[in-house]
Amino acid sequence: ILEGRGFKGPGGLDYVLLDLRHLGEEKIDERLPHIRELAIRFAGVDPVKEPMPVRPVAHYSMGGVHTDTYGATPAKGLWAAGEVACVSLHGANRLGTNSSSDCLVYGMLAGRQAADYAMKNSIREVPMDVVEAEEKRIFDRILKGSTGENPYHIRREMQSTMGTHVYIFRDEKGLKEALRKIKELRERFSQGHVADKDLEYNINLIHVLELDAMLEIAQVVVASALNRTESRGAHTRLDYPKRDDENWLKHTLISRGAEGEPLFSYLPVTITKWPPAERKY
C-alpha cells in the first residue's frame, strides 16, 4: 500500500485484495463462514465470487495501566485486568488468543486480591475537592459550555492522522507531523462542544468525553513511538529497523503532569527464563 500498489479506499483507507475463490463455496462456508458474512455485510463483496478488500487494523493494546503481578495499580485500592492493564504478559507483541487467557487468569487474580482488600478495609475517604472539580469540568464546562469545534469532525481528523502517520510502519517525519496535528486537535477540541444538553441518555456527551480521552492517549502513543528509536514487536520504525536492547530494553511509563502534559519515565524489563532473541520467521 505504501508503495502505491494497493487499491484506493474511502477516506484514505487503501487496501489490497485477498482472493479466496480457489477454495470454493463449500470450503469457505465450512471453514470461513464468518469471514464471508462480514465481507458481504460490510464490503458488499462475496468472497466466493470475487476478491475481498483487506487492510491491517488496530486490534489490541499491548500497553495499559501499570500493575503488579496480581493486577494491583500504584493507586491503592485499585486493580486492573484484561486489555486495560499492562502486566507485561504479552511483551511488545501479543500472540493470538492470548487475550482470552489474560482475561481469565488475571481476572481471577485481580478479583481475588480486590475482594480480599475490600473485606479487610473500610471504604476509603474520597477527596471531595477532586470529585467536585471533575463534576464541574463535565457538567459546567463541557455540557453547558459551547467552546470547541464539532467533535465528530475532530475525531475523523484524529483517526486519519493516526492511520496515516502512526500505522504499521512509522518514521520520525511522520510521527512528528502526527504529534503536531494531535496537539492542534486538542487545542481545537478545547473543553469539547456538546450539542445535546440533555442530562439523561446523552450519547453526545459520552462521545465528547471519549474523544477527550482518545486525544490524550493518541498524544501519548505518538510521543512514545517518537521517543523509541528502534523497532520492537508491533512497533516498527523504518528509520530504525533493528531492535536496540542496549538502549531500549525497558518499559515506557507515562503519567500526567500538573498541566495535563505527559511525563515520561522508564522501568527495567524483568527477564527470567528466556532472554530476547532475534525473530527469524
N, C-alpha and C positions, 0 to 999 in steps of 0.2 A: 504493500500500500504506500509506504513512504517513498518508494522508487517510482511511483506513478503507474504501477502495473495492476492496480486494483480497479474497482468499479465505483463510480460516483454515487454517493448516497445522500439522503436528505440531511441538511444541517451540517455538512462536512463529515458525516458518518460513512466514510467509504468502506468498501468491503471486498472480499474475494468470494468466489463461488465454489461450493462443495458439491460434487456430483456423486450421488448415491444410486443412480439409475441402474448401474450394473448389478446391484443386489437383487433387484426385482421386488415387486409389490409384496409378495408373500413373506420374504425375509425381512423387509422393512417393517411390516406390520407385526411380525413376530418379535424382532429384536429392538426396533426403534419406533414404537407406536407414538410415544410422547413427542419425539423429535418431529415426526410427521405432523402431528396435531398442532404443535407450536408453529411450524413453518406455514401451514395453511392458515391458521388463525391470525398470526401477526404479520406475515410477509405476503400472504396471498399466493404462496408457492407450494405446489405439491411435489415433494422430492421424488416421488415415483415417476413423475413425468418431466421434471426439469431440475437443473441445479439450484441449490438454495443459497442465499447470501449468508455469510458468516463473518464475524469480526470478534476480536478479543474484548472482553468487558471486565470491569471490576467485580470480583466475586466474593472476596473475603478480605477482611482487615487483619493483618498479622500483628499489628501493634494494638495498643489499648491501654486501659487503666492499669497502672503498675500494681502488682500484687506479689505476695509471697507464695510459697508452695501450696498453701491452703486457701488462697483466694482473698486473704486479708489485704486491704489497701493501707497506705500511710495514714488515712483518716480513721481514727479509732472508732470502732463500731460499724464500719462499712466494709462489705465484702463484694467481690465481683467474680463472675464466672461466665464462661462461654466466649463468644466473639468480642464482647465488650472488654474483656480482661486480657492482660498480657502476662501470662505465667511463664512465657518463653518456651512453651512446649513445642511450638512449630518452627522456631528459629526464623529465618528470613524467607522461608518458602514452605507453606503448609502443604502436606501431601493429601491426596484425595481421600475423602471420607473421614479424615481425622477430626474434623469439626464436630462430628456426632459423638465420638468417644470423648472429646474435650468437654462437651456439654454434660455428658453423663457422669464422667469421673469428677470433674471439678464442681459440677452442680451438687453432687453428693458431699464432697469435701467442704466446700464453702458453706453449703446449707447446714451441715452438722456444726461447723465452727460458729456460724452466726446464731443458730438455735441455742447452743451451749452458752454463748456470751449473753444472749437475751435472758436466759433462765437465771444467770448468776448476777446480773447487773440491773439496776433500776434504769428507768428512762432518763437519758441524759438531758441536761438543761439546754434548750435551744437558744442561741444568741438572737434575741428578737430584733435587734437593730439590723442584723443581716437579712432576716426574713422580711422586715418592713421595707428595707431598701430594694429587695428583689420584687416585692409586691408593687411598689411604686414604679419600678422600671417597666414591669409588664403592663400594668393597668393604666398608669398615668401617662407615661412617656410613649409606650408602644401602641396600646389600644386606643387611647384618647388622642394621642398626638397625630400629626399628619406630615411629619418630615420624611424624607427619603423617597426614592423612586418606586415605581411598580416592582414589587418583589419578584414577580414571576419573570419579568424581563431580566432582572439581575441574576436570578437563578439560571436562566438559559445561558447568559454570558459566562457565568462561573463554570457551568458544565462544559461549554465549548472550550474555554481556556484550559481546563484540566484535561479534557480529551485531546487537545492539540499538543500541549507542551509537557504534560505530566503523565503521558500514556505509557506504553510498553517500553519504548526507547526514549531516553532522556539525554539532554546535554546542557551545558552551562548557559548557552544563549537562550534556549527555550525556557529553562527554569527561571532565569532572571526576568524574562518577559512575563511569565506566569505570576511570579511574586509581585511584580509591579501592578499587574492587572487585578490580582486579588485584593491588594491593598486599596486600589482605586475603587473596586466594587464595595469594599467595606465602608469607605467614606460615603459613597453614593447611597448605600443602604441606610446610613445614619441610624436612627432609632428604629427604623422599619415602618413602612406605611401599611396600615391595615384599613381596608375599605369597609369591611363589615364590623360594626361597633357593637354587635350583639354580645351579651355576656353568657349565652348558652349555645352549646354546639357550634362554636365559632371555628370552623376549619381554616378560615383565612388567617386567624390569629395563630393557630398551630403551625401553619405553613411558614409564617413570618418568623416565629420562634425557631423553627427547624433551620431556616435559611441562615439566621443569625449564628447558630452553632456550626452549620456547614461551612460558612465563610471562614470562621475561626480555625476549624480543623483543616480546611484547604490551605490556609496560610502556613499552618504548622507542617503539613505534608510537603509542601513545596520547599519551604526553608530547610527542612530536614534532608530532602533529596539533594538540594543545592550544596549543603554542607558536606554530605558524604561523598567524597571524591574517590569512589570505587564502584564496582559492580558486585552485588551480593544478593543471592536469592532472586526475589522478584524485582529488585531494584537494579536496573540496567542503565549504565551511563555509557553512551557511545564514545565520549571523550575520555573515559576511564574504564576500559573494558575488562580490566583484571581486578580480582579481589585483593585487598590490601590488609592482611591480617596484622601487619606491624603497626599500622595507624588506626585501623577501623574495626578491630575485633572487640567491639563494645556496643552497648545498647545506647540509643539516644533517648534521653529523658527530658520531657518538656513540661514546664509549669507556667502558670500565668503570672505575669508581673503586676505591679501595683496599678499600672495604667492600661492593663489588658494585653500588653505585648508578650510574646512567647519568650521564655527564658530557657536556654539550652544547657544541659549538663549530661554527663555520660556515666554509665555503670559498666563494670567489667563483666565479661561473659564467663560464667562458671562452666568449665569443661571437666567432665568426669571420665567416661569410658572412651568416647570417640572424638578425637581432635578433628578440626575441619580438614577436609581433603578436596582436591580439585574435582569438579564434576566433569566426567568424561563420557556421558551418554546424552 
